[in-house]
Amino acid sequence: MSVSDTVSTVLLCLGTAVLVVAAVGACLPREALVRLHYLSLAAMAGAPVVLLGVLVRDPADWFKIVAIAALLVASSPMASAATARAISRGGPPHRRTAGDGSS
């Protein structure tokens, strides 16, 4: 087993462990904002480490892997902030129907 295979395996195992811990952690609390915290941990810490492990294992597809990691790191905080704002405001707005008496 070469050094790059060993490094790749360690990175993949470490990233997978972070993802599993974040998934289990997201299942335990009752508050939605705490669950969101664990899921953002998975997106910002676990997934990039897994992608780095894939990059070490197969550097030929470096552009695709770097593009995926950049999009993930760029969009995850915005998605978490938007979700937290929606949670704090009570969820999505309710639709008004024609028969509910509000105009």
N, CA, C and O of each residue as an XYZ file, in Angstrom:
412
protein
N       0.855     -1.174      0.000
C       0.000      0.000      0.000
C       0.903      1.240      0.000
O       1.821      1.350      0.813
N       0.633      2.153     -0.907
C       1.463      3.344     -1.034
C       1.056      4.412     -0.019
O       0.041      4.285      0.666
N       1.854      5.445      0.061
C       1.584      6.543      0.994
C       0.303      7.268      0.607
O      -0.490      7.628      1.477
N       0.092      7.487     -0.687
C      -1.126      8.194     -1.111
C      -2.378      7.379     -0.815
O      -3.423      7.944     -0.493
N      -2.280      6.049     -0.921
C      -3.434      5.216     -0.557
C      -3.726      5.295      0.932
O      -4.887      5.331      1.340
N      -2.691      5.322      1.735
C      -2.867      5.422      3.182
C      -3.470      6.768      3.564
O      -4.396      6.825      4.374
N      -2.955      7.845      2.991
C      -3.477      9.182      3.286
C      -4.930      9.290      2.827
O      -5.773      9.845      3.532
N      -5.211      8.763      1.658
C      -6.574      8.800      1.133
C      -7.532      8.023      2.032
O      -8.633      8.490      2.323
N      -7.116      6.848      2.467
C      -7.970      6.040      3.341
C      -8.216      6.734      4.667
O      -9.337      6.715      5.176
N      -7.185      7.347      5.235
C      -7.355      8.063      6.507
C      -8.312      9.241      6.333
O      -9.189      9.455      7.170
N      -8.149     10.000      5.261
C      -9.048     11.144      5.019
C     -10.489     10.688      4.791
O     -11.421     11.297      5.315
N     -10.672      9.632      4.020
C     -12.027      9.127      3.774
C     -12.677      8.626      5.061
O     -13.857      8.881      5.303
N     -11.906      7.912      5.889
C     -12.455      7.420      7.156
C     -12.761      8.569      8.117
O     -13.787      8.559      8.798
N     -11.877      9.546      8.169
C     -12.102     10.700      9.045
C     -13.331     11.498      8.601
O     -14.165     11.865      9.429
N     -13.442     11.764      7.308
C     -14.610     12.491      6.799
C     -15.901     11.729      7.009
O     -16.929     12.317      7.348
N     -15.851     10.416      6.807
C     -17.046      9.601      7.032
C     -17.433      9.589      8.499
O     -18.619      9.632      8.826
N     -16.446      9.531      9.388
C     -16.736      9.570     10.827
C     -17.396     10.889     11.213
O     -18.338     10.900     12.006
N     -16.915     11.992     10.665
C     -17.533     13.297     10.946
C     -18.974     13.319     10.436
O     -19.864     13.825     11.120
N     -19.208     12.781      9.255
C     -20.566     12.750      8.707
C     -21.494     11.888      9.552
O     -22.648     12.256      9.774
N     -21.005     10.746     10.025
C     -21.840      9.868     10.858
C     -22.142     10.526     12.197
O     -23.281     10.485     12.663
N     -21.133     11.136     12.822
C     -21.358     11.821     14.098
C     -22.349     12.973     13.925
O     -23.212     13.186     14.777
N     -22.226     13.706     12.837
C     -23.153     14.813     12.590
C     -24.564     14.298     12.339
O     -25.533     14.911     12.787
N     -24.693     13.185     11.631
C     -26.027     12.627     11.372
C     -26.671     12.114     12.657
O     -27.858     12.340     12.890
N     -25.899     11.431     13.483
C     -26.435     10.954     14.761
C     -26.749     12.142     15.670
O     -27.772     12.150     16.355
N     -25.874     13.137     15.674
C     -26.119     14.323     16.480
C     -27.347     15.094     16.043
O     -28.020     15.710     16.870
N     -27.647     15.069     14.760
C     -28.832     15.765     14.265
C     -30.115     15.047     14.656
O     -31.181     15.662     14.690
N     -30.027     13.765     14.947
C     -31.223     13.009     15.331
C     -31.583     13.170     16.802
O     -32.735     12.954     17.177
N     -30.633     13.541     17.634
C     -30.859     13.533     19.076
C     -31.614     14.748     19.624
O     -32.573     14.542     20.368
N     -31.256     15.988     19.315
C     -31.943     17.115     19.964
C     -33.338     17.350     19.393
O     -33.650     16.968     18.265
N     -34.149     17.985     20.204
C     -35.510     18.295     19.762
C     -35.608     19.641     19.068
O     -36.509     19.850     18.256
N     -34.708     20.548     19.370
C     -34.776     21.885     18.786
C     -34.247     21.865     17.356
O     -33.214     21.259     17.071
N     -34.962     22.526     16.475
C     -34.603     22.522     15.061
C     -33.301     23.266     14.790
O     -32.537     22.867     13.911
N     -33.039     24.327     15.521
C     -31.806     25.085     15.293
C     -30.566     24.294     15.703
O     -29.510     24.437     15.086
N     -30.682     23.467     16.731
C     -29.558     22.619     17.138
C     -29.333     21.540     16.085
O     -28.189     21.218     15.761
N     -30.398     20.989     15.559
C     -30.263     20.008     14.474
C     -29.587     20.639     13.263
O     -28.733     20.018     12.629
N     -29.959     21.842     12.950
C     -29.357     22.548     11.825
C     -27.862     22.768     12.048
O     -27.080     22.723     11.098
N     -27.469     23.002     13.282
C     -26.059     23.176     13.607
C     -25.264     21.911     13.260
O     -24.183     21.994     12.677
N     -25.797     20.759     13.618
C     -25.110     19.507     13.310
C     -25.061     19.248     11.802
O     -24.061     18.740     11.297
N     -26.105     19.582     11.098
C     -26.102     19.364      9.651
C     -25.138     20.304      8.938
O     -24.522     19.921      7.943
N     -25.002     21.528      9.437
C     -24.018     22.425      8.833
C     -22.596     21.965      9.137
O     -21.685     22.211      8.347
N     -22.399     21.302     10.270
C     -21.104     20.698     10.573
C     -20.757     19.634      9.534
O     -19.612     19.541      9.092
N     -21.740     18.839      9.151
C     -21.497     17.802      8.148
C     -21.118     18.411      6.811
O     -20.230     17.906      6.125
N     -21.783     19.487      6.439
C     -21.516     20.093      5.131
C     -20.197     20.848      5.109
O     -19.534     20.894      4.073
N     -19.808     21.435      6.222
C     -18.602     22.263      6.226
C     -17.353     21.512      6.665
O     -16.246     21.941      6.340
N     -17.489     20.416      7.386
C     -16.308     19.698      7.865
C     -16.193     18.302      7.272
O     -15.108     17.908      6.844
N     -17.271     17.556      7.236
C     -17.206     16.171      6.786
C     -17.058     16.006      5.287
O     -16.178     15.284      4.819
N     -17.903     16.664      4.545
C     -17.887     16.500      3.087
C     -16.593     16.990      2.440
O     -16.079     16.295      1.564
N     -16.032     18.141      2.815
C     -14.757     18.535      2.207
C     -13.605     17.567      2.511
O     -12.725     17.377      1.672
N     -13.602     16.957      3.695
C     -12.555     15.989      4.016
C     -12.702     14.738      3.144
O     -11.707     14.186      2.673
N     -13.936     14.297      2.934
C     -14.166     13.161      2.039
C     -13.719     13.517      0.619
O     -13.076     12.711     -0.054
N     -14.058     14.712      0.172
C     -13.630     15.134     -1.167
C     -12.109     15.230     -1.264
O     -11.539     14.915     -2.309
N     -11.455     15.652     -0.208
C      -9.995     15.689     -0.213
C      -9.414     14.282     -0.304
O      -8.413     14.064     -0.987
N     -10.034     13.334      0.377
C      -9.600     11.945      0.281
C      -9.764     11.390     -1.123
O      -8.908     10.650     -1.607
N     -10.859     11.744     -1.776
C     -11.063     11.324     -3.166
C     -10.031     11.986     -4.069
O      -9.524     11.358     -4.999
N      -9.722     13.232     -3.806
C      -8.723     13.944     -4.603
C      -7.339     13.304     -4.481
O      -6.613     13.197     -5.469
N      -6.977     12.882     -3.274
C      -5.688     12.226     -3.084
C      -5.667     10.879     -3.799
O      -4.650     10.487     -4.373
N      -6.787     10.179     -3.759
C      -6.846      8.860     -4.385
C      -6.806      8.952     -5.903
O      -6.106      8.171     -6.547
N      -7.544      9.895     -6.487
C      -7.623     10.008     -7.945
C      -7.454     11.478     -8.343
O      -8.448     12.182     -8.526
N      -6.224     11.943     -8.478
C      -6.004     13.354     -8.783
C      -6.323     13.747    -10.223
O      -6.248     14.930    -10.556
N      -6.675     12.798    -11.083
C      -6.971     13.128    -12.479
C      -8.232     13.981    -12.607
O      -8.335     14.802    -13.519
N      -9.179     13.794    -11.711
C     -10.432     14.560    -11.753
C     -10.394     15.736    -10.786
O     -11.407     16.041    -10.156
N      -9.271     16.393    -10.657
C      -9.104     17.437     -9.650
C     -10.047     18.605     -9.866
O     -10.534     19.190     -8.899
N     -10.314     18.959    -11.117
C     -11.153     20.134    -11.354
C     -12.580     19.898    -10.874
O     -13.179     20.778    -10.256
N     -13.124     18.725    -11.151
C     -14.488     18.412    -10.706
C     -14.590     18.415     -9.180
O     -15.542     18.947     -8.608
N     -13.600     17.815     -8.540
C     -13.639     17.715     -7.083
C     -13.481     19.088     -6.436
O     -14.169     19.397     -5.463
N     -12.595     19.898     -6.961
C     -12.410     21.253     -6.423
C     -13.666     22.094     -6.670
O     -14.055     22.886     -5.811
N     -14.299     21.930     -7.827
C     -15.536     22.679     -8.112
C     -16.655     22.272     -7.161
O     -17.391     23.125     -6.664
N     -16.784     20.983     -6.908
C     -17.819     20.505     -5.974
C     -17.550     21.047     -4.571
O     -18.468     21.521     -3.902
N     -16.303     20.979     -4.126
C     -15.966     21.476     -2.792
C     -16.202     22.976     -2.677
O     -16.703     23.450     -1.656
N     -15.846     23.723     -3.712
C     -16.053     25.174     -3.679
C     -17.542     25.528     -3.630
O     -17.947     26.412     -2.875
N     -18.342     24.848     -4.424
C     -19.787     25.105     -4.385
C     -20.391     24.727     -3.037
O     -21.261     25.428     -2.521
N     -19.934     23.635     -2.479
C     -20.445     23.202     -1.182
C     -20.074     24.190     -0.084
O     -20.922     24.567      0.726
N     -18.834     24.604     -0.053
C     -18.377     25.546      0.980
C     -19.019     26.925      0.787
O     -19.290     27.624      1.764
N     -19.260     27.313     -0.453
C     -19.866     28.623     -0.711
C     -21.359     28.651     -0.414
O     -21.870     29.660      0.072
N     -22.065     27.565     -0.698
C     -23.519     27.595     -0.567
C     -24.033     27.105      0.780
O     -25.147     27.458      1.166
N     -23.273     26.317      1.493
C     -23.757     25.753      2.751
C     -24.061     26.802      3.820
O     -25.117     26.709      4.446
N     -23.210     27.784      4.066
C     -23.572     28.787      5.078
C     -24.816     29.592      4.712
O     -25.618     29.930      5.582
N     -24.972     29.894      3.439
C     -26.168     30.639      3.029
C     -27.431     29.799      3.207
O     -28.462     30.306      3.648
N     -27.348     28.520      2.865
C     -28.500     27.639      3.033
C     -28.834     27.465      4.516
O     -30.008     27.437      4.886
N     -27.829     27.348      5.351
C     -28.071     27.223      6.793
C     -28.693     28.491      7.360
O     -29.610     28.422      8.178
N     -28.206     29.634      6.935
C     -28.762     30.899      7.424
C     -30.200     31.089      6.966
O     -31.040     31.549      7.740
N     -30.491     30.744      5.732
C     -31.864     30.872      5.230
C     -32.802     29.906      5.952
O     -33.940     30.256      6.263
N     -32.324     28.703      6.215
C     -33.149     27.729      6.931
C     -33.374     28.182      8.371
O     -34.485     28.059      8.887
N     -32.342     28.700      9.022
C     -32.496     29.188     10.394
C     -33.461     30.357     10.458
O     -34.251     30.464     11.396
N     -33.402     31.234      9.467
C     -34.338     32.361      9.437
C     -35.771     31.878      9.267
O     -36.685     32.393      9.912
N     -35.968     30.889      8.397
C     -37.311     30.340      8.201
C     -37.823     29.652      9.466
O     -39.003     29.752      9.801
N     -36.930     28.956     10.162
C     -37.325     28.299     11.411
C     -37.693     29.338     12.463
O     -38.698     29.183     13.157
N     -36.900     30.383     12.588
C     -37.169     31.392     13.618
C     -38.426     32.195     13.337
O     -39.046     32.725     14.259
N     -38.806     32.289     12.073
C     -40.042     33.008     11.725
C     -41.272     32.117     11.753
O     -42.378     32.580     11.474
N     -41.095     30.861     12.083
C     -42.247     29.980     12.214
C     -42.521     29.140     10.993
O     -43.612     28.580     10.888
N     -41.616     29.020     10.084
C     -41.798     28.160      8.923
C     -42.286     28.931      7.724
O     -42.330     30.161      7.734
N     -42.653     28.198      6.688
C     -43.099     28.865      5.464
C     -44.452     29.544      5.667
O     -45.232     29.115      6.518
N     -44.741     30.594      4.902
C     -46.034     31.262      5.046
C     -47.157     30.336      4.593
O     -47.003     29.532      3.674
N     -48.280     30.478      5.265
C     -49.435     29.647      4.927
C     -50.194     30.266      3.766
O     -50.318     31.486      3.665
N     -50.689     29.421      2.908
C     -51.486     29.903      1.778
C     -52.879     30.282      2.241
O     -53.480     29.638      3.101
N     -53.354     31.327      1.651
C     -54.734     31.712      1.927
C     -55.634     31.062      0.893
O     -55.343     31.061     -0.303
N     -56.705     30.523      1.371
C     -57.670     29.930      0.451
C     -58.837     30.885      0.265
O     -59.013     31.823      1.042
N     -59.617     30.645     -0.748
C     -60.729     31.538     -1.069
C     -61.791     31.507      0.015
O     -62.502     32.498      0.184
N     -61.931     30.426      0.752
C     -62.996     30.317      1.733
C     -62.600     30.641      3.150
O     -63.394     30.401      4.060
N     -61.409     31.178      3.395
C     -61.008     31.417      4.777
C     -61.428     32.798      5.298
O     -61.212     33.092      6.474
N     -62.002     33.623      4.482
C     -62.536     34.902      4.920
C     -61.537     36.025      4.970
O     -61.903     37.145      5.328
N     -60.296     35.780      4.629
C     -59.318     36.882      4.618
C     -59.081     37.352      3.195
O     -59.032     36.560      2.254
N     -58.936     38.653      3.068
C     -58.725     39.219      1.737
C     -57.530     40.110      1.718
O     -57.199     40.676      0.676
